[in-house]
């Protein structure tokens, strides 16, 4: 089989190269310029390459190349015990790692059939919404930078630092968080963490209002973004758009409402949608989502239920260290979990969460072993980035940069 | 019509026959069934066009390799979503490894373009009619399809690695 494929492969490859060279030659005859944007261009905020065919300032065609930071997570996951896969998910959308972590935990919990206590679910909601705020905050402020407004970026970046302080208090890490465990959280929210969240809820609305004031009705910003990189709802759905980018086109699909997980149905919030699906609409949708996230955090923070912060699942949830030293059962479970000697039941699950960029799905096939038989990540960035060519065609180069920023393509999630 | 797993399955079997829609089960609330590669495009097109179902969103595609299933080593999983009715379903197609050919879905869903390239890249699926079937995440010169089970990951506990290369 391998040999057959090999010949098919090389033939196809040669054919592709011939075709590509031909195409480039054709384009040369038309006096078009070939421009190599990336892979390490600072304006792309990540490692993507786009070979553009330019007619003056206008983009006629683009060939995107991805895979520069592909790390084979799906393959690596097939050899790791379930709890060691969480750090891999951090590194997909590194702007909102807690959402990835918890999406993965919920997938495994679904496979194992573990019920999570309300308190743990609420803590998860708080952390996930904080992650969403930090994700949207980066996207929108970078959009400002790309259209020439650096101030707002530095101003809200400080707030991201405060969010990272909260992460640090909850799980010890700031960027690649590895937050929570299969079965709940690793520890309860400490008084300091609660204090930091309270402070954030008080301080952040003012900051975000000022940021909005700087950009939303700013003449230069509007001129640069309205009508830029627009896509219709039909095309967006065909391209598999989800998240803020889909909602900007006017489709109100949000996983938190459609398939509520982790007690999202307990909270009051709205799903902002746009109308034209252009860069400005994407900016507005993300802005409004930040307000809605704040609303959710406030509700969860006020109504944080009493109870345990993790499920009673000794086979999968690491026991507290104190018990490991003093109790035989805890020691056994600790050893078995750490050595990866826990068999998961046979099964097949799909779970999706609303990630920073859309429906982040985990398709897990277990054959009853200690590692997943197959773990597939549905990465929203990977799926919608293929529409980028269509969105920038006929536009100007400077607009292509803005479109890329407003799509919030995260290289780690794109390449997995 | 209320979209329950039984209703949808009955409707599909009535349309395509029991020899085309089989092995239906429900692992996690999402109905899963198997079809043949001859029927897959017609089936997905039918799901797309049908007024009651309106399954018009391709959530994801994932290849799976079962080296022990003789004659149907490779599995392609299509997961579809009817946003109108919030109904998800999962379709599987099993094909032999010697003949990993499937028809392309790019004429129905633009999103299938890169998903199929990914499946080709990692599992070696050949999608007939695909506009640009080349590797997407791995380098073009790669000579194998790395997600197949015959390529195991390195044993992390082996001791014959030469650590001096890595400065350890």
Contacts between the chains, C-beta under 8 A, distances in Angstrom:
chain1	res1	chain2	res2	distance
A	1	B	97	4.9
A	1	B	98	5.7
A	2	B	144	6.2
A	2	B	150	7.8
A	4	B	98	7.0
A	5	B	100	7.7
A	5	B	124	4.9
A	5	B	144	7.7
A	5	B	145	6.8
A	6	B	143	5.5
A	6	B	144	7.6
A	8	B	126	7.0
A	9	B	143	6.8
A	10	B	143	8.0
A	12	B	133	6.9
A	12	B	134	7.2
A	13	B	134	7.2
A	13	B	140	5.8
A	13	B	141	7.9
A	16	B	132	7.7
A	16	B	134	5.2
A	16	B	140	8.0
A	66	B	136	6.6
A	66	B	137	6.8
A	67	B	136	6.3
A	67	B	137	3.9
A	67	B	138	6.5
A	67	B	139	7.8
A	70	B	137	4.3
A	70	B	138	6.9
A	72	B	146	6.9
A	74	B	122	7.5
A	74	B	147	6.6
A	75	B	146	6.1
A	75	B	147	5.8
A	75	B	153	6.4
A	76	B	153	6.6
A	78	B	153	7.2
A	79	B	152	7.7
A	79	B	153	4.5
A	79	B	156	7.9
A	110	B	28	6.4
A	235	B	110	7.2
A	237	B	56	6.6
A	237	B	57	6.0
A	237	B	83	7.5
A	238	B	109	5.8
A	238	B	110	4.4
A	238	B	111	6.6
A	239	B	110	4.8
A	239	B	111	5.1
A	240	B	57	7.2
A	240	B	58	5.8
A	240	B	59	7.5
A	240	B	109	7.0
A	240	B	110	7.7
A	240	B	111	3.2
A	251	B	83	7.3
A	253	B	83	5.6
A	258	B	83	8.0
A	258	B	86	5.2
A	259	B	86	7.2
A	347	B	27	5.7
A	347	B	28	7.2
A	348	B	27	4.1
A	348	B	28	6.5
A	348	B	32	7.1
A	349	B	27	6.7
A	349	B	28	4.2
A	350	B	28	6.4
A	350	B	30	5.9
A	350	B	79	6.5
A	350	B	88	7.6
A	350	B	90	7.3
A	351	B	28	8.0
A	352	B	59	7.8
A	359	B	59	7.0
A	361	B	59	6.5
A	361	B	60	6.0
A	361	B	79	8.0
A	363	B	60	6.6
A	363	B	62	5.4
A	363	B	77	7.1
A	363	B	79	7.1
A	365	B	64	6.2
A	373	B	64	7.7
A	374	B	62	7.1
A	374	B	64	4.9
A	374	B	65	8.0
A	376	B	60	6.9
A	376	B	62	3.8
A	376	B	77	8.0
A	378	B	59	6.4
A	378	B	60	4.1
A	382	B	114	6.6
A	382	B	118	7.7
A	383	B	60	7.7
A	383	B	111	5.4
A	383	B	114	7.0
A	383	B	115	7.1
A	384	B	111	8.0
A	385	B	114	7.9
A	386	B	110	7.3
A	386	B	111	7.1
A	386	B	113	5.7
A	386	B	114	4.6
A	387	B	110	7.2
A	415	B	137	6.0
A	416	B	137	7.7
